Amino acid sequence: MNKTSSGSFLKNYKSILLLLGGILTGSILGLVFGKGVEVIKPLGDIFLNLLFTAIIPLIFFTIASSVATLEKTEKLGKLFTIVMGVFLGTILISAILMILGVLFFPIHQDFVVSNIPLENIQAGNPGSQITQLLTANDFYELLSRKSMLALILFSFLIGFATLQSGEKGQSFKSFLKSGDEVMKQLLHIIMKTAPIGLGAYFAYQVGIFGPQLFGAYAKPLGLYYAVCAFYFVVFFSLYAFMAGGKKGLSIFWKNNITPSFTALGTCSSIATIPANLEAAEDMKIPNHISHIVIPLGAPLHKDGSSMSSIIKIAVIFAIFGKDFTEPSTLLLALGITVIVSVVEGGIPNGGYIGEVLAITVYGLPMEQALPAAMIIGTLVDPMATLLNANGDLVAAMMVARIAEGKKWLSKNRVS
């Protein structure tokens, strides 16, 4: 009996144990060899590049096929409304929690702002920026991670058009479903290399970036990681319990381990999509929900980014000795946070649009404020990505609860 139990444990957790082993080995190598560990970084790059090249067709097929196979067209509008409500709700809750953290543990220390060379950031009017965010100039531009929202919108339209085509679109619907299955199998194959790829990435992060966690930025970083850890454990547990009771709480923490370490290792919400989809399938979240919530959540639903937006604004205010506690400042920070959570990309350390927006809105000197925001953004990226990516999984549970009723878990679970 013990052998059977042991064998069952190893079978169920083999991939997780291998992943943890790779990450632990990589972390030790980073501590021991420091910058010398950079030599194995290409292994992590290869893994991440494999994921990124598979992401574009994955998103297209999962969203288009999910929309195309909905029973009634009315369900799409209702489901989309629920998804957006859940996304907005959790983003605001996470931002408010971080504001409370800053108010209870204010950041009043002085920061040394170094003269870091700034990137050339192209400015444009709001209309053109929205156009670039939601659409692409040509079809081939959809095949880029930079056009993620445009690709998602296009996939929705393809799925809806297929749904509207009825019998005449049946063959194309079968193609979408077949493509969805093929992409899932491809991602299963790629994820088998995760222990090596993520191990190499953890080695690089520990060896290269670890020492930067100390110094002038220690207090805001400590506050950010502490509040985020509290949000991750307490609020994600609360969300899972609201979605499925004790069973929901159990299956969430049982199945979110691989997505969590994938997010931490890659610092990419988009790269975590495959692990999230696989976890959602194991959790028996209905496909027509998980295949919309998770790909859509990668660029749009960012609890971690909302919290990092607040801490960046608080740090910038501390630099210039300005009061962050004024009600108007806090309300404006919430508004900026929602926008930042939508426009920030899912690629590693991607985009400083939100930081530039916040600095511009508050009328602060860009040359002094942006470097500090960039440093904070880089150092909080792993934890921010953990909340961003893992938040999509628990959001899918909540959407299933609202859309399918309180018995969604018992209806869809096999065992």
N, C-alpha and C positions, 0 to 999 in steps of 0.2 A: 504493500500500500504506500509506503514511504517512497519507493522507487517510482511508483505511478505518479504520486503527487509531485515529486522532484522533476520527473520527465515532463509533466504538464506545465510546471512553472517555467522550465527552460524553453519549452515550445512556445508559450505565450509571450515570454519576455526576452527571447533570444535576440531579436533585433535591437531592443532597448539596451540590453546588457552590452552588446557589441558597440552600440553608439556611445554609451557611457565610458566603455573601455577606451575607445578612440579619443574621446574628449579628455579623459584623465591623462592618457599618455601624452597627448599634445600639450596639455597644460604643464605637465612635468618637464617636457622638452623645452618649452618656452621659459620656464623658471631657471633651468639649468644652463641653457645655451644663450639666452637673451637674444640679441639681434642676429646671432649666428643661425637662428632657427628660420630665418627668412628664406633659406635655401629650399625648404619643403613647402613654401607657400604656393608654388605652382600646382601642387596636388589639390589644394583647396580651390584654386582658381578653375581647374579643370572640372571639378565637381559642380561648382557654381555655374560655370558656363554651360554645362550639360543641362542643368535645371533651367537656366534662362532661355536656352534655345527651344526647350520643350514647352515653356510657359505660354507662348503666343498661341500655338494651335490648341493647347489645353483649354485656355480661357474661351477661345472661339467655340470649340465643340461642346464644352460643358454648359455654357450659357445658352447657346443657340439650341442645342438639343433639349435642354430643360424647358425652355420657353415653348419650343415647337411641340412638345409632348404634353403640355397642360391640357386638361380636359375641356376647360371653357376659357374663352378669352377674358372673361371678367376676372378670373383668378389672378391674372398677371398684374392688373392694376391694384388689386387688393394686396397681393403679396409684396409688391414694390413699396406700397405705402407702409406696410408693417415693417419692412426691412429698414426704410429710411427713418421711421420712428424709433426703432431700436438703436440704430447707429447714432442718431442725434442725442438720444437720451443718455447713453453710456458715455459719449464724448463730453457732454456737459457735466455729468456726475464726476468723471475723473478730473476735469479741470477745476471744478469747485473744491474737490478734495485737496488738490495741490495748492489752491489759493489758501485754504484753511491751514495747510502745513506751513506756508510762507508767513501767514499772519501769526501763528503760534511760535514759529522759530524764525524771526526776521533775519534777513541778510543785510547787515550794516557794515561789513568790513570793506576795506579799500582793495581795489584790484589794480594790478599793474597791467595796463593795456599795451601790448607790444605792437610794433609797426609790422604787422603781417601783410605781405603783398595780397591785395584783394583780387578776386576773379573779376573779369569783365562781365558784369551782369546787365543784360539787355532789358531796358525798360520799355513798356508799351502802355497804351491806354487800356482800361479795363475791358472794353469790348473786344479788342483784338486778342487779349490774353484768354478770355473765355472761349473765343472761337478756336484758338490753338489748343485749348484744353479739351474741348469736346469733339473736335473734328480734325481731319487730316487733309492736306492738299491733294494727295493722290493715294491710290489703293496701297501701293507698296509701303507707304509711311505707316500704315496700320500694323505692319509686321515689325514694329519696334517697341521696346518697353517704354520709350518716351511718349508714345501715343496710347498709353494704357486705357485711359478713360474713353478715348475715341474708339478703340477696339471693342471695349465693353458695350458702348452704345450701338456700334455697328452689329455686334453679335446679338444684342437684344432685338434689333430691327430685323435681322435675318430670321431669327427664331419666330418673331411675330408674323412676318410675311409667310413663313412656312406654315404656321398655324392657320392663317387666313386662307391659304391655298387649298385646304381640304384634301380631297382625294387626289387632285392633280399634283399636289406636293408630297404625296406619300413616299415616293422613291427618294426624294431629297431628305425627308425626315429620317428614313432608314439610314441614309448616308451619314447624317449627323449623329445618330445613335451609335452607329458602327465606329465612326471616328472617335467618339467619346470613349468607347471601350478600348480601342487601340491605344489612345493616349494614356489611359489609366495603366495599361500593361507596360507601356514604355517607361512610365514614371516609377513603377514597381522595380524595374530593372535598374534605373538610375539610382534609386534610393538604396540599393544594395551596396553602393560605394560610399554611402554617407559616413560610416565610421572613419574611413581614411580621409575623406574630404573635410569633414567637420573637425576631425582631430588636427589636421594641418592648419585650419583656420584658427582654432583655439590656441595652438602653439604660436602662431604669428601674433595674435592679439596680446597674449600674455608676454611674449618676448619683446614686442615693439612698443605697445601702447600702455602696458601696465604701469610703468613708472610715472606716467603723466597724470595718474589719478591722485597724486599727492601735490601739495603745494597750495597756491592761492585759491584754487577752485575746490578744495576739499569740502568746505562747509556746504555750498549749494549742491555738490555732487552727493554728499552723504544724505542730505535732506531729500533729494530727488529719489535716490535708490531706496531709502527707507519708506517713503510714502508710497512709491510704486510697488514695493514688496508687500506692503499692507494691502494695497488695492488688489494686487494679484491674488493673494491668498484669501482675504476676507470677502471682497466684493465679487470676485469670480465665483467663489463658493456660493455666495448669496444668489447670484444670477443663475447658476446651475441648479440650485435648490428650487428657485422660483420656476424654473423651466420644467423640472422633472422630479421634484421632491428628493427623498433620500437616494432613490435609484439614479436620478439625474446627477446628483452630487458625486455618487460613486463612479459612474461611467465617465464623467468629465475628467476627474483626476486620474483615472486609470488609463485614459486614452490620450491625454494631452502632453505626455512626457516627450515623445518624439518631436511633435511640433514645437514644443518649448525649446528644446536643445537645437533644433534646426534654426529657429529664429535667433537664438543667442549666437550661434556659430556663424551664420551668414549675414546677420544684421540686415535682412531683407524680408519684408512682408510677402513680396512676390515669390521669392524662392521657397517660402514656407507653404505656399498654396498646395503643392502635392501632398505634403505631410498632413495638412489640415483636411484635405479631401479624403485621404485614407483613414484618418481618425474619425471623421464624420460618418464614413461608411461603417466602420466598426461600431460606432455608437448608434447605428440604425436611424440616423437623421434622414428623413426622406430626401431622395436625390434631387427632386425638383426644388427643394429649399436649399440644401447645402451647395448645389452646383450654381446657385445664384448668389447666395449670401457670401460665400468665401471668396470667389473671384472678384465680386463687386466690393467686398470689404477691404481687399488688399490696398487699393488706392484711396478709398473713401472713408474707411472706418479706422481711426487711429487714436485709441485711448492714450497710448504712450506718448504720441506726438503732441496731443493736447496738453498733457502734463509737462512735457519738455518746453512747450511754448510759454507756459506760465513761468517756469523757473528761469527761462532765458530773459523774459521781460523783467522779472524781479532782479536778476543779476545786473542787467543793463541799468535799471533804475538805481541800484546800489552804487554803480560806477560813478554816476553823475550826482549822487546825493539827493535824488528825487524821492518823494513819498509814493510808495506803491499802494498804500492802504486807502486812498481816496475812492469813494464809491464809483465815481465816473471812470476812474482808471481801471478798476476791477471789471466793470461792465464792458468797457472797451476791450479789455484783455480777453474776456469770454468770447466776444464777437470775433476777434482776431483768431482765437484758438479754433473756432469752428471752421473758419476759412482755411487756416493752416492745415487742419486735419484732412481737408478735401484736396488741396492743391499739392501737398507734399507727395513725392513719388515713393514707390516701394523699393527702389534700388538702394544698395548700401551707401550710406552717407549722402543720399541724393537730395539735391536742390536746397537753395537758400532763399527761396521765394518768400516763405513765411517769415524768416528773420528780417529780410529787407522790408517786407510789408509792415511788421511791427515797429521797426525803427523809424520808418517813414511816417506812419500814422502818429506816433508820439513826438515827431519833430526833433529827433536826437541826431547828433553828428554821426554820419555813416562811417567815417574813417576810423573812429574810436570804438563805436558800439558793435559793428559787424564782426571784427575779429574775436571779441569776447563771446558773442553769440555762436560763432562758428566752432570755437573750442568747446564750449558747453555742449553744443549739438553733437559733436563727434564723440565726446566722452560718455554721453548718456545714451548713445545709439543702441547698444546691445539691449538694455532694459526697455527702452522705448519700443524697439522692434518686438520684444517678447510680449508686451502688452498689446501692441498693434495686431500682431499675427494671432496670438492666442485668443484675443478678444473676438476675432471673427468666428472662432469655433464655438465659444459660449453664446455669441450672438445668434448663430444658427440654431442653437438649442432653444433660445427664447422665441425666435421667429416661429419655430415648429410648434412651440406651446401655444402661441397666439393664433396661428393659422390653422393648426390641426386639432386644437382642443387639449384639455389636460391629460387625456389618455393616449397622447401621441406615442409615448415611449413604450407602453405595453402593446399598442397595436403594431408597432414596427419592429420590436425586439423579437429575435428568434428564440433566445434563451434568457 
